[in-house]
Amino acid sequence: MADYEDYKPFKIVSVLQGAKTFNIDSVYDASKYITEQWPEEEHGPKYLNCLEILLKCFEGGCTAAVARVAFVEAAREAGIYVEPMQRPPSTGKLQRWGKKRTLARDRRPR
């Protein structure tokens, strides 16, 4: 039985094609989508590059993150809508960077 790591997981990519949404989260899913669901007339240079990178990734020649970028670029070239990554939910805490300013009331003697 194949382990999930064999599928080379990456951050999820939501692809909208027609009325369907496809959630691609691995090199395996990307290669299956690109060979079975891709529009026939949209085989440009980034599509061919993506196929090559997906095969290299299965062989261990590149990372899943590289394959994800190639897939997203090929989809954009083909005019397939790729949903941008959602922001992570807020923790409710604001984080300030840099020096903390003291207010005049904090400098007054008590």
N, C-alpha and C positions, 0 to 999 in steps of 0.2 A: 504494500500500500504506500502511496506517495505521501510524503510529509508536506505540510503547508509551505515550509521553507523552500521546497523544490519548485514552487510556483513563483518564487522571487517577488514577495510582496513589496508594495510601495504605498505612498499616501494616495488616498482615494481620488479619482478623477470622475466627475459626473459628466456624461456626454448626453446631450439632448439631440435626438434625431427623430423628426416627425413629432409624434405624440408620445414617444417612448423615452424613458430615461434609463441609461445604462451606467451602472456604477462599476468602474474599472479599478481594481485594487491590487493587481499583480501583473507581472510580465505575461503569465499564462493567459489571463483575461484580455489583456491588450492584444496579444497575438491572435486569440480566438475572434475578438471583435474585428480586427483589421482584415482578417481573411474571410469572415462570414457576413459581416454587417456593413462593410465599407461600401460607399456608392461606387458603382462601376466606372463612371466617367471622371472620378476624382483621383487619379493615380499620378500625382506630380512627383517631383524630385524628393520632397520631404517624406512622401509615402514610401518610396523605394529605400530611402535612408533609414526610415523607421523599421522596415522589415529586416534590413541588414543588422541594425542595432539589437532588435529583439532576438534574432538568432545568436548574435555574439553573446548576449546576456545569458541565454540558456547554456551556452558553452562555458560560461565563466569569464568571458573576455571583457565584461563591463558590469557596472552596478545596475541595480533595479532603478535607482534614481535617474541615471542617464537614459534608460529606456523610457521612463515616464516622460521626461522632457521631450524626447524624440516623438513619442506618441501624441503629446499635446500639440507640438508644432505641426505635425502632419494633419491633425484634425483641424487646426486653425487654417492651414493651407487649403483644405478641402471644403471649408465653409461650414464645418460641423461645429455647433455651439458647444463649447467646453465651459462648464460652470466654474467660476472662480472659487478658490478655497474660501470657506467660511472662517470668520474670526473665531478664535476660541471663546467660550463663554467668560464673562467678566467674573473676577473673584471678588469684586466689590471693594478692593483695596487700590488706592492710587499710589503709584510709586514715583517719588521725585528723585531726579538725578541732579547731581551737583551740590553746591553748598546750600545749607539751610540758612535762610535769612532770619535774623532775630528782629522782632518788632520793637518799637519804641517802648511800649508798655512792659515788655519783658526785661528791659534794661533799667527800669526804674527801681530805686531802692525800696525795700518793703519794710 
